């Protein structure tokens, strides 16, 4: 499920290099990560805009690689290519998705 190794966006490698880390999307041994995608189960209300859902792209260790805040009613997509949050918080409030929605929103 999700992007792997050579299919991983080039920007991951740029972000990893800036952090002094291994190439994003690859384990130190050179094996690709299976990316996992999550979104909030229950949207949260944003006054004056509508309901927002958070979407997360994580590696095998559930480290957050990229994050999106989506408010469909306001046609608003906020992308976080280098999120402050590095670990999934309250994973019981998230549902795993196939990644198509995340990748579609990321391309907007």
C-alpha positions as CSV (number, residue, x, y, z in Angstrom):
1,X,0.0,0.0,0.0
2,X,1.4,3.4,-0.9
3,X,4.5,4.8,-2.5
4,X,7.7,2.8,-2.3
5,X,11.4,3.6,-2.9
6,X,11.7,4.8,-6.5
7,X,8.1,5.9,-6.5
8,X,8.6,8.1,-3.4
9,X,8.5,11.8,-4.3
10,X,11.9,13.4,-4.8
11,X,11.1,16.1,-2.2
12,X,11.3,13.4,0.5
13,X,14.9,12.9,-0.3
14,X,15.5,16.7,-0.2
15,X,13.8,17.0,3.2
16,X,15.8,14.0,4.5
17,X,19.1,15.5,3.2
18,X,18.2,18.9,4.9
19,X,17.7,17.1,8.2
20,X,20.9,15.1,7.8
21,X,18.9,11.8,7.6
22,X,18.9,8.8,5.3
23,X,17.1,9.3,2.0
24,X,13.4,9.4,2.7
25,X,11.4,6.4,1.6
26,X,14.4,4.1,2.2
27,X,15.6,2.3,5.2
28,X,19.3,2.6,6.2
29,X,19.9,-0.8,4.6
30,X,18.4,0.6,1.3
31,X,15.1,-1.3,1.5
32,X,12.1,0.8,0.7
33,X,9.5,1.7,3.3
34,X,5.8,0.9,2.8
35,X,4.1,4.2,3.3
36,X,0.9,4.2,5.4
37,X,-1.9,6.7,5.2
38,X,-4.3,7.8,7.9
39,X,-7.0,10.3,8.4
40,X,-9.1,11.4,11.3
41,X,-12.2,9.4,11.9
42,X,-14.3,12.3,13.1
43,X,-13.9,15.7,11.4
44,X,-13.5,18.7,13.6
45,X,-15.4,21.9,13.1
46,X,-13.6,25.0,12.1
47,X,-15.8,28.0,12.8
48,X,-16.8,29.9,9.7
49,X,-15.2,27.3,7.3
50,X,-16.7,23.9,7.9
51,X,-15.4,20.5,9.0
52,X,-11.7,19.7,8.8
53,X,-10.0,16.3,8.5
54,X,-6.3,15.7,9.0
55,X,-4.4,13.3,6.7
56,X,-1.1,11.7,7.5
57,X,1.5,9.9,5.4
58,X,3.8,7.7,7.6
59,X,6.6,5.3,7.2
60,X,6.8,1.7,8.6
61,X,7.7,3.1,12.0
62,X,4.6,5.4,12.0
63,X,6.8,8.5,11.7
64,X,4.8,11.3,10.1
65,X,6.5,12.2,6.7
66,X,3.8,14.6,5.4
67,X,0.5,15.9,6.7
68,X,-2.5,17.7,5.2
69,X,-5.4,19.6,6.8
70,X,-8.4,19.5,4.5
71,X,-11.6,21.6,4.8
72,X,-13.8,20.6,1.8
73,X,-16.5,23.2,2.4
74,X,-14.0,26.0,2.1
75,X,-12.0,24.2,-0.7
76,X,-9.0,24.6,1.6
77,X,-6.0,22.3,1.6
78,X,-3.0,23.1,3.8
79,X,0.1,21.0,3.2
80,X,2.8,20.3,5.7
81,X,5.8,18.8,3.8
82,X,7.9,18.9,7.0
83,X,5.4,18.6,9.9
84,X,6.3,19.5,13.4
85,X,4.4,16.4,14.6
86,X,6.7,13.4,14.0
87,X,4.7,10.6,15.7
88,X,1.0,9.8,15.3
89,X,-0.8,11.0,18.4
90,X,-4.0,9.1,19.5
91,X,-3.9,6.6,16.6
92,X,-7.2,5.2,18.0
93,X,-8.8,8.3,16.5
94,X,-7.5,7.7,13.1
95,X,-8.5,5.3,10.3
96,X,-6.0,3.8,7.8
97,X,-6.7,4.7,4.1
98,X,-5.3,3.5,0.8
99,X,-3.4,6.8,0.1
100,X,-5.3,7.8,-3.0
101,X,-7.1,10.5,-1.2
102,X,-3.9,11.9,0.4
103,X,-2.0,11.8,-2.8
104,X,-4.9,13.5,-4.7
105,X,-5.1,16.3,-2.1
106,X,-1.3,16.7,-2.1
107,X,-1.4,17.3,-5.9
108,X,-3.9,20.2,-5.6
